Amino acid sequence: MVREFQSVIGKETRKQALERWDGKPDVIVACVGTGSNALGMFHEFIYDTDVRLVGVEAAGLGLESGRHSSALVKGEVGVYHGAISYLLQDDDGQIIQPHSIAAG
């Protein structure tokens, strides 16, 4: 459902690229975290093998600072709401708060 709602991002990107550059982009970069931005952008290009898709996580004040939101890079496998995922957690497996400068 989220992908469908956010699909306008990728559809509009494809449309504008074809109109302005007469072709698809070589690379698509989207921020990953909750997934809606990346899903909306990447879905339109997922079958285009000539378009490289790059997801970027928020590094906050730096990966070694401990103040970031990079669960895929610095997280460990854990269980949250019954789902196995990469999580930022303490030595006891408790979820720790990510750091973000984003609004909200």
A tleap script that builds the chain and sets N, CA, C and O, in Angstrom:
source leaprc.protein.ff14SB
mol = sequence {
  NMET VAL ARG GLU PHE GLN SER VAL ILE GLY
  LYS GLU THR ARG LYS GLN ALA LEU GLU ARG
  TRP ASP GLY LYS PRO ASP VAL ILE VAL ALA
  CYS VAL GLY THR GLY SER ASN ALA LEU GLY
  MET PHE HIE GLU PHE ILE TYR ASP THR ASP
  VAL ARG LEU VAL GLY VAL GLU ALA ALA GLY
  LEU GLY LEU GLU SER GLY ARG HIE SER SER
  ALA LEU VAL LYS GLY GLU VAL GLY VAL TYR
  HIE GLY ALA ILE SER TYR LEU LEU GLN ASP
  ASP ASP GLY GLN ILE ILE GLN PRO HIE SER
  ILE ALA ALA CGLY
}
set mol.1.N position { 0.826 -1.174 0.000 }
set mol.1.CA position { 0.000 0.000 0.000 }
set mol.1.C position { 0.885 1.258 0.000 }
set mol.1.O position { 0.635 2.202 -0.749 }
set mol.2.N position { 1.915 1.254 0.846 }
set mol.2.CA position { 2.804 2.419 0.903 }
set mol.2.C position { 3.472 2.636 -0.447 }
set mol.2.O position { 3.558 3.762 -0.937 }
set mol.3.N position { 3.948 1.531 -1.046 }
set mol.3.CA position { 4.589 1.653 -2.359 }
set mol.3.C position { 3.635 2.289 -3.361 }
set mol.3.O position { 4.035 3.152 -4.142 }
set mol.4.N position { 2.385 1.868 -3.340 }
set mol.4.CA position { 1.411 2.404 -4.290 }
set mol.4.C position { 1.184 3.891 -4.059 }
set mol.4.O position { 1.111 4.661 -5.017 }
set mol.5.N position { 1.071 4.302 -2.804 }
set mol.5.CA position { 0.866 5.716 -2.504 }
set mol.5.C position { 2.066 6.558 -2.930 }
set mol.5.O position { 1.908 7.672 -3.430 }
set mol.6.N position { 3.271 6.013 -2.728 }
set mol.6.CA position { 4.498 6.761 -3.035 }
set mol.6.C position { 4.960 6.567 -4.482 }
set mol.6.O position { 5.960 7.161 -4.885 }
set mol.7.N position { 4.260 5.754 -5.266 }
set mol.7.CA position { 4.700 5.454 -6.630 }
set mol.7.C position { 4.752 6.678 -7.526 }
set mol.7.O position { 5.429 6.663 -8.554 }
set mol.8.N position { 4.048 7.738 -7.152 }
set mol.8.CA position { 4.087 8.960 -7.958 }
set mol.8.C position { 5.515 9.504 -8.066 }
set mol.8.O position { 5.855 10.149 -9.057 }
set mol.9.N position { 6.349 9.251 -7.058 }
set mol.9.CA position { 7.740 9.723 -7.070 }
set mol.9.C position { 8.493 9.110 -8.247 }
set mol.9.O position { 9.119 9.830 -9.026 }
set mol.10.N position { 8.437 7.790 -8.380 }
set mol.10.CA position { 9.139 7.105 -9.455 }
set mol.10.C position { 8.523 7.357 -10.816 }
set mol.10.O position { 9.240 7.532 -11.801 }
set mol.11.N position { 7.201 7.376 -10.880 }
set mol.11.CA position { 6.519 7.620 -12.161 }
set mol.11.C position { 6.863 9.001 -12.701 }
set mol.11.O position { 7.131 9.162 -13.892 }
set mol.12.N position { 6.854 9.984 -11.831 }
set mol.12.CA position { 7.176 11.346 -12.254 }
set mol.12.C position { 8.645 11.473 -12.641 }
set mol.12.O position { 8.976 12.188 -13.587 }
set mol.13.N position { 9.522 10.791 -11.925 }
set mol.13.CA position { 10.950 10.807 -12.265 }
set mol.13.C position { 11.177 10.212 -13.648 }
set mol.13.O position { 11.906 10.787 -14.457 }
set mol.14.N position { 10.557 9.062 -13.929 }
set mol.14.CA position { 10.703 8.444 -15.242 }
set mol.14.C position { 10.181 9.381 -16.338 }
set mol.14.O position { 10.843 9.591 -17.355 }
set mol.15.N position { 9.004 9.931 -16.120 }
set mol.15.CA position { 8.381 10.822 -17.114 }
set mol.15.C position { 9.279 12.028 -17.405 }
set mol.15.O position { 9.528 12.359 -18.565 }
set mol.16.N position { 9.761 12.679 -16.346 }
set mol.16.CA position { 10.588 13.871 -16.554 }
set mol.16.C position { 11.936 13.532 -17.185 }
set mol.16.O position { 12.442 14.300 -18.002 }
set mol.17.N position { 12.519 12.397 -16.819 }
set mol.17.CA position { 13.801 11.992 -17.412 }
set mol.17.C position { 13.640 11.760 -18.913 }
set mol.17.O position { 14.473 12.200 -19.705 }
set mol.18.N position { 12.579 11.077 -19.295 }
set mol.18.CA position { 12.348 10.818 -20.721 }
set mol.18.C position { 12.081 12.115 -21.489 }
set mol.18.O position { 12.534 12.272 -22.623 }
set mol.19.N position { 11.348 13.039 -20.874 }
set mol.19.CA position { 11.054 14.324 -21.521 }
set mol.19.C position { 12.279 15.222 -21.615 }
set mol.19.O position { 12.531 15.821 -22.660 }
set mol.20.N position { 13.044 15.319 -20.530 }
set mol.20.CA position { 14.148 16.279 -20.468 }
set mol.20.C position { 15.464 15.750 -21.009 }
set mol.20.O position { 16.240 16.504 -21.597 }
set mol.21.N position { 15.728 14.442 -20.813 }
set mol.21.CA position { 17.018 13.874 -21.205 }
set mol.21.C position { 16.884 12.867 -22.332 }
set mol.21.O position { 17.881 12.337 -22.823 }
set mol.22.N position { 15.645 12.604 -22.741 }
set mol.22.CA position { 15.378 11.635 -23.802 }
set mol.22.C position { 15.879 10.233 -23.430 }
set mol.22.O position { 16.288 9.462 -24.299 }
set mol.23.N position { 15.843 9.915 -22.143 }
set mol.23.CA position { 16.262 8.595 -21.682 }
set mol.23.C position { 16.124 8.472 -20.183 }
set mol.23.O position { 15.801 9.432 -19.485 }
set mol.24.N position { 16.373 7.277 -19.709 }
set mol.24.CA position { 16.280 7.010 -18.270 }
set mol.24.C position { 17.557 7.471 -17.578 }
set mol.24.O position { 18.604 7.599 -18.214 }
set mol.25.N position { 17.469 7.717 -16.287 }
set mol.25.CA position { 18.680 8.049 -15.525 }
set mol.25.C position { 19.604 6.829 -15.431 }
set mol.25.O position { 19.146 5.689 -15.507 }
set mol.26.N position { 20.884 7.076 -15.267 }
set mol.26.CA position { 21.846 5.990 -15.060 }
set mol.26.C position { 21.757 5.445 -13.641 }
set mol.26.O position { 21.909 4.246 -13.411 }
set mol.27.N position { 21.508 6.351 -12.685 }
set mol.27.CA position { 21.495 5.996 -11.266 }
set mol.27.C position { 20.319 6.696 -10.592 }
set mol.27.O position { 20.027 7.859 -10.871 }
set mol.28.N position { 19.655 5.971 -9.707 }
set mol.28.CA position { 18.605 6.537 -8.856 }
set mol.28.C position { 19.092 6.400 -7.413 }
set mol.28.O position { 19.481 5.311 -6.991 }
set mol.29.N position { 19.073 7.489 -6.666 }
set mol.29.CA position { 19.485 7.483 -5.262 }
set mol.29.C position { 18.278 7.869 -4.407 }
set mol.29.O position { 17.611 8.870 -4.672 }
set mol.30.N position { 18.010 7.071 -3.391 }
set mol.30.CA position { 16.892 7.368 -2.494 }
set mol.30.C position { 17.304 7.064 -1.059 }
set mol.30.O position { 18.079 6.142 -0.803 }
set mol.31.N position { 16.775 7.854 -0.129 }
set mol.31.CA position { 17.064 7.584 1.281 }
set mol.31.C position { 16.219 6.400 1.739 }
set mol.31.O position { 15.047 6.277 1.385 }
set mol.32.N position { 16.840 5.538 2.530 }
set mol.32.CA position { 16.138 4.381 3.075 }
set mol.32.C position { 16.067 4.536 4.584 }
set mol.32.O position { 16.916 5.182 5.199 }
set mol.33.N position { 15.094 3.965 5.138 }
set mol.33.CA position { 14.865 4.050 6.588 }
set mol.33.C position { 13.518 3.405 6.832 }
set mol.33.O position { 13.440 2.225 7.173 }
set mol.34.N position { 12.465 4.169 6.659 }
set mol.34.CA position { 11.122 3.601 6.777 }
set mol.34.C position { 10.688 2.956 5.475 }
set mol.34.O position { 9.793 2.110 5.481 }
set mol.35.N position { 11.299 3.333 4.358 }
set mol.35.CA position { 11.076 2.634 3.103 }
set mol.35.C position { 10.178 3.309 2.096 }
set mol.35.O position { 10.267 2.995 0.909 }
set mol.36.N position { 9.320 4.217 2.503 }
set mol.36.CA position { 8.342 4.740 1.556 }
set mol.36.C position { 8.989 5.516 0.413 }
set mol.36.O position { 8.582 5.361 -0.738 }
set mol.37.N position { 9.975 6.338 0.704 }
set mol.37.CA position { 10.636 7.105 -0.345 }
set mol.37.C position { 11.316 6.175 -1.342 }
set mol.37.O position { 11.127 6.312 -2.550 }
set mol.38.N position { 12.097 5.242 -0.844 }
set mol.38.CA position { 12.831 4.318 -1.713 }
set mol.38.C position { 11.876 3.418 -2.493 }
set mol.38.O position { 12.068 3.208 -3.690 }
set mol.39.N position { 10.864 2.890 -1.839 }
set mol.39.CA position { 9.900 2.038 -2.537 }
set mol.39.C position { 9.232 2.780 -3.690 }
set mol.39.O position { 9.123 2.257 -4.799 }
set mol.40.N position { 8.792 3.993 -3.416 }
set mol.40.CA position { 8.132 4.778 -4.455 }
set mol.40.C position { 9.042 5.091 -5.620 }
set mol.40.O position { 8.606 5.072 -6.772 }
set mol.41.N position { 10.297 5.379 -5.339 }
set mol.41.CA position { 11.249 5.722 -6.386 }
set mol.41.C position { 11.736 4.486 -7.136 }
set mol.41.O position { 11.713 4.460 -8.367 }
set mol.42.N position { 12.173 3.473 -6.414 }
set mol.42.CA position { 12.793 2.301 -7.026 }
set mol.42.C position { 11.806 1.449 -7.820 }
set mol.42.O position { 12.179 0.875 -8.843 }
set mol.43.N position { 10.564 1.355 -7.370 }
set mol.43.CA position { 9.612 0.440 -8.008 }
set mol.43.C position { 9.475 0.696 -9.509 }
set mol.43.O position { 9.372 -0.249 -10.291 }
set mol.44.N position { 9.472 1.921 -9.902 }
set mol.44.CA position { 9.309 2.271 -11.319 }
set mol.44.C position { 10.497 1.810 -12.165 }
set mol.44.O position { 10.365 1.655 -13.379 }
set mol.45.N position { 11.663 1.589 -11.532 }
set mol.45.CA position { 12.884 1.249 -12.269 }
set mol.45.C position { 13.414 -0.147 -11.942 }
set mol.45.O position { 14.499 -0.511 -12.395 }
set mol.46.N position { 12.674 -0.925 -11.173 }
set mol.46.CA position { 13.187 -2.193 -10.645 }
set mol.46.C position { 13.570 -3.183 -11.750 }
set mol.46.O position { 14.492 -3.976 -11.561 }
set mol.47.N position { 12.897 -3.155 -12.874 }
set mol.47.CA position { 13.196 -4.092 -13.963 }
set mol.47.C position { 14.131 -3.504 -15.017 }
set mol.47.O position { 14.455 -4.176 -15.996 }
set mol.48.N position { 14.560 -2.275 -14.832 }
set mol.48.CA position { 15.494 -1.633 -15.762 }
set mol.48.C position { 16.916 -1.984 -15.338 }
set mol.48.O position { 17.484 -1.325 -14.467 }
set mol.49.N position { 17.483 -2.997 -15.937 }
set mol.49.CA position { 18.812 -3.459 -15.538 }
set mol.49.C position { 19.904 -2.441 -15.842 }
set mol.49.O position { 21.018 -2.550 -15.329 }
set mol.50.N position { 19.589 -1.449 -16.675 }
set mol.50.CA position { 20.569 -0.414 -16.995 }
set mol.50.C position { 20.486 0.794 -16.060 }
set mol.50.O position { 21.218 1.767 -16.244 }
set mol.51.N position { 19.606 0.741 -15.062 }
set mol.51.CA position { 19.487 1.810 -14.068 }
set mol.51.C position { 19.956 1.258 -12.725 }
set mol.51.O position { 19.399 0.286 -12.215 }
set mol.52.N position { 20.984 1.886 -12.159 }
set mol.52.CA position { 21.523 1.458 -10.867 }
set mol.52.C position { 20.703 2.098 -9.744 }
set mol.52.O position { 20.483 3.309 -9.751 }
set mol.53.N position { 20.253 1.292 -8.785 }
set mol.53.CA position { 19.459 1.764 -7.657 }
set mol.53.C position { 20.328 1.766 -6.412 }
set mol.53.O position { 20.903 0.740 -6.047 }
set mol.54.N position { 20.426 2.930 -5.753 }
set mol.54.CA position { 21.287 3.086 -4.582 }
set mol.54.C position { 20.449 3.608 -3.419 }
set mol.54.O position { 19.819 4.661 -3.517 }
set mol.55.N position { 20.450 2.860 -2.318 }
set mol.55.CA position { 19.781 3.301 -1.103 }
set mol.55.C position { 20.803 3.839 -0.115 }
set mol.55.O position { 21.862 3.241 0.077 }
set mol.56.N position { 20.488 4.965 0.512 }
set mol.56.CA position { 21.415 5.631 1.430 }
set mol.56.C position { 20.741 5.781 2.794 }
set mol.56.O position { 19.619 6.277 2.898 }
set mol.57.N position { 21.447 5.342 3.836 }
set mol.57.CA position { 20.940 5.483 5.200 }
set mol.57.C position { 21.465 6.758 5.842 }
set mol.57.O position { 22.518 7.272 5.466 }
set mol.58.N position { 20.711 7.261 6.822 }
set mol.58.CA position { 21.112 8.464 7.541 }
set mol.58.C position { 22.278 8.158 8.481 }
set mol.58.O position { 22.171 7.293 9.351 }
set mol.59.N position { 23.384 8.868 8.303 }
set mol.59.CA position { 24.562 8.637 9.147 }
set mol.59.C position { 24.639 9.615 10.306 }
set mol.59.O position { 25.566 9.532 11.111 }
set mol.60.N position { 23.694 10.535 10.415 }
set mol.60.CA position { 23.648 11.452 11.555 }
set mol.60.C position { 24.955 12.171 11.804 }
set mol.60.O position { 25.471 12.872 10.933 }
set mol.61.N position { 25.488 11.991 13.006 }
set mol.61.CA position { 26.750 12.635 13.372 }
set mol.61.C position { 27.957 11.736 13.091 }
set mol.61.O position { 29.064 12.008 13.555 }
set mol.62.N position { 27.734 10.673 12.334 }
set mol.62.CA position { 28.802 9.748 11.974 }
set mol.62.C position { 28.534 8.369 12.524 }
set mol.62.O position { 28.012 8.230 13.630 }
set mol.63.N position { 28.885 7.345 11.763 }
set mol.63.CA position { 28.597 5.974 12.172 }
set mol.63.C position { 29.285 5.584 13.473 }
set mol.63.O position { 28.734 4.808 14.254 }
set mol.64.N position { 30.468 6.105 13.712 }
set mol.64.CA position { 31.200 5.746 14.929 }
set mol.64.C position { 30.769 6.569 16.141 }
set mol.64.O position { 31.149 6.258 17.269 }
set mol.65.N position { 29.977 7.618 15.911 }
set mol.65.CA position { 29.542 8.473 17.021 }
set mol.65.C position { 28.450 7.829 17.868 }
set mol.65.O position { 28.242 8.208 19.020 }
set mol.66.N position { 27.751 6.846 17.286 }
set mol.66.CA position { 26.603 6.263 17.986 }
set mol.66.C position { 25.342 7.085 17.801 }
set mol.66.O position { 24.270 6.672 18.243 }
set mol.67.N position { 25.445 8.231 17.163 }
set mol.67.CA position { 24.289 9.102 16.929 }
set mol.67.C position { 23.977 9.114 15.434 }
set mol.67.O position { 24.379 10.013 14.695 }
set mol.68.N position { 23.244 8.078 15.019 }
set mol.68.CA position { 22.876 7.896 13.613 }
set mol.68.C position { 21.594 7.065 13.561 }
set mol.68.O position { 21.058 6.659 14.592 }
set mol.69.N position { 21.119 6.822 12.349 }
set mol.69.CA position { 19.927 5.996 12.135 }
set mol.69.C position { 20.231 4.845 11.190 }
set mol.69.O position { 19.328 4.358 10.510 }
set mol.70.N position { 21.461 4.405 11.130 }
set mol.70.CA position { 21.906 3.408 10.150 }
set mol.70.C position { 21.776 1.977 10.672 }
set mol.70.O position { 22.768 1.323 10.993 }
set mol.71.N position { 20.541 1.511 10.747 }
set mol.71.CA position { 20.295 0.161 11.247 }
set mol.71.C position { 20.800 -0.917 10.290 }
set mol.71.O position { 21.197 -1.993 10.738 }
set mol.72.N position { 20.791 -0.653 8.996 }
set mol.72.CA position { 21.258 -1.668 8.048 }
set mol.72.C position { 22.771 -1.807 8.078 }
set mol.72.O position { 23.295 -2.902 7.874 }
set mol.73.N position { 23.486 -0.706 8.330 }
set mol.73.CA position { 24.945 -0.734 8.356 }
set mol.73.C position { 25.474 -1.103 9.738 }
set mol.73.O position { 26.372 -1.936 9.852 }
set mol.74.N position { 24.932 -0.496 10.780 }
set mol.74.CA position { 25.465 -0.671 12.137 }
set mol.74.C position { 24.558 -1.495 13.056 }
set mol.74.O position { 24.938 -1.792 14.188 }
set mol.75.N position { 23.391 -1.858 12.591 }
set mol.75.CA position { 22.474 -2.618 13.428 }
set mol.75.C position { 22.831 -4.088 13.489 }
set mol.75.O position { 23.734 -4.556 12.795 }
set mol.76.N position { 22.114 -4.803 14.322 }
set mol.76.CA position { 22.272 -6.246 14.466 }
set mol.76.C position { 20.903 -6.890 14.322 }
set mol.76.O position { 19.879 -6.254 14.567 }
set mol.77.N position { 20.891 -8.142 13.928 }
set mol.77.CA position { 19.630 -8.862 13.773 }
set mol.77.C position { 18.942 -8.967 15.127 }
set mol.77.O position { 19.559 -9.326 16.130 }
set mol.78.N position { 17.662 -8.650 15.133 }
set mol.78.CA position { 16.850 -8.730 16.337 }
set mol.78.C position { 15.393 -8.927 15.964 }
set mol.78.O position { 15.053 -9.006 14.783 }
set mol.79.N position { 14.541 -9.005 16.959 }
set mol.79.CA position { 13.110 -9.188 16.738 }
set mol.79.C position { 12.373 -7.981 17.284 }
set mol.79.O position { 12.587 -7.577 18.427 }
set mol.80.N position { 11.511 -7.408 16.469 }
set mol.80.CA position { 10.712 -6.243 16.861 }
set mol.80.C position { 9.292 -6.464 16.368 }
set mol.80.O position { 9.078 -6.666 15.173 }
set mol.81.N position { 8.338 -6.431 17.254 }
set mol.81.CA position { 6.938 -6.712 16.923 }
set mol.81.C position { 6.796 -8.027 16.166 }
set mol.81.O position { 5.996 -8.129 15.236 }
set mol.82.N position { 7.567 -9.025 16.562 }
set mol.82.CA position { 7.465 -10.346 15.977 }
set mol.82.C position { 8.148 -10.527 14.635 }
set mol.82.O position { 8.039 -11.594 14.030 }
set mol.83.N position { 8.847 -9.515 14.158 }
set mol.83.CA position { 9.526 -9.603 12.861 }
set mol.83.C position { 11.034 -9.517 13.054 }
set mol.83.O position { 11.519 -8.702 13.838 }
set mol.84.N position { 11.766 -10.352 12.345 }
set mol.84.CA position { 13.225 -10.302 12.379 }
set mol.84.C position { 13.678 -9.181 11.452 }
set mol.84.O position { 13.246 -9.092 10.303 }
set mol.85.N position { 14.551 -8.332 11.971 }
set mol.85.CA position { 15.025 -7.171 11.214 }
set mol.85.C position { 16.384 -6.754 11.749 }
set mol.85.O position { 16.840 -7.263 12.772 }
set mol.86.N position { 17.024 -5.832 11.058 }
set mol.86.CA position { 18.233 -5.206 11.585 }
set mol.86.C position { 17.802 -4.058 12.481 }
set mol.86.O position { 17.025 -3.195 12.074 }
set mol.87.N position { 18.313 -4.058 13.707 }
set mol.87.CA position { 17.889 -3.079 14.700 }
set mol.87.C position { 19.086 -2.428 15.373 }
set mol.87.O position { 20.151 -3.034 15.498 }
set mol.88.N position { 18.900 -1.203 15.797 }
set mol.88.CA position { 19.862 -0.549 16.677 }
set mol.88.C position { 19.464 -0.958 18.079 }
set mol.88.O position { 18.356 -0.658 18.525 }
set mol.89.N position { 20.361 -1.645 18.783 }
set mol.89.CA position { 20.019 -2.181 20.095 }
set mol.89.C position { 21.234 -2.175 21.017 }
set mol.89.O position { 22.380 -2.115 20.570 }
set mol.90.N position { 20.949 -2.239 22.316 }
set mol.90.CA position { 22.044 -2.263 23.285 }
set mol.90.C position { 22.545 -3.694 23.478 }
set mol.90.O position { 22.080 -4.611 22.801 }
set mol.91.N position { 23.483 -3.888 24.391 }
set mol.91.CA position { 24.081 -5.207 24.624 }
set mol.91.C position { 23.073 -6.238 25.130 }
set mol.91.O position { 23.306 -7.441 25.015 }
set mol.92.N position { 21.956 -5.771 25.689 }
set mol.92.CA position { 20.913 -6.671 26.180 }
set mol.92.C position { 19.827 -6.934 25.138 }
set mol.92.O position { 18.839 -7.611 25.422 }
set mol.93.N position { 20.013 -6.397 23.931 }
set mol.93.CA position { 19.032 -6.597 22.869 }
set mol.93.C position { 17.855 -5.645 22.927 }
set mol.93.O position { 16.866 -5.836 22.219 }
set mol.94.N position { 17.951 -4.612 23.770 }
set mol.94.CA position { 16.872 -3.625 23.855 }
set mol.94.C position { 17.059 -2.561 22.771 }
set mol.94.O position { 18.178 -2.120 22.508 }
set mol.95.N position { 15.968 -2.161 22.156 }
set mol.95.CA position { 16.006 -1.158 21.081 }
set mol.95.C position { 16.528 0.164 21.637 }
set mol.95.O position { 16.093 0.622 22.693 }
set mol.96.N position { 17.472 0.771 20.906 }
set mol.96.CA position { 17.942 2.104 21.286 }
set mol.96.C position { 17.414 3.124 20.286 }
set mol.96.O position { 17.155 2.803 19.126 }
set mol.97.N position { 17.265 4.318 20.742 }
set mol.97.CA position { 16.707 5.380 19.913 }
set mol.97.C position { 17.697 5.807 18.836 }
set mol.97.O position { 18.860 6.072 19.142 }
set mol.98.N position { 17.255 5.879 17.571 }
set mol.98.CA position { 18.115 6.376 16.516 }
set mol.98.C position { 18.248 7.886 16.627 }
set mol.98.O position { 17.438 8.545 17.278 }
set mol.99.N position { 19.267 8.421 15.992 }
set mol.99.CA position { 19.459 9.876 15.968 }
set mol.99.C position { 19.102 10.390 14.584 }
set mol.99.O position { 19.515 9.815 13.577 }
set mol.100.N position { 18.346 11.458 14.533 }
set mol.100.CA position { 17.963 12.049 13.256 }
set mol.100.C position { 17.865 13.558 13.409 }
set mol.100.O position { 17.464 14.065 14.457 }
set mol.101.N position { 18.229 14.256 12.368 }
set mol.101.CA position { 18.016 15.701 12.338 }
set mol.101.C position { 16.789 16.052 11.510 }
set mol.101.O position { 16.483 17.228 11.312 }
set mol.102.N position { 16.079 15.019 11.022 }
set mol.102.CA position { 14.897 15.239 10.204 }
set mol.102.C position { 13.757 15.801 11.046 }
set mol.102.O position { 13.651 15.535 12.243 }
set mol.103.N position { 12.923 16.574 10.395 }
set mol.103.CA position { 11.732 17.098 11.074 }
set mol.103.C position { 10.799 15.939 11.401 }
set mol.103.O position { 10.639 15.024 10.593 }
set mol.104.N position { 10.194 15.971 12.560 }
set mol.104.CA position { 9.234 14.924 12.929 }
set mol.104.C position { 9.916 13.849 13.650 }
set mol.104.O position { 9.280 12.872 14.048 }
savepdb mol mol.pdb
quit
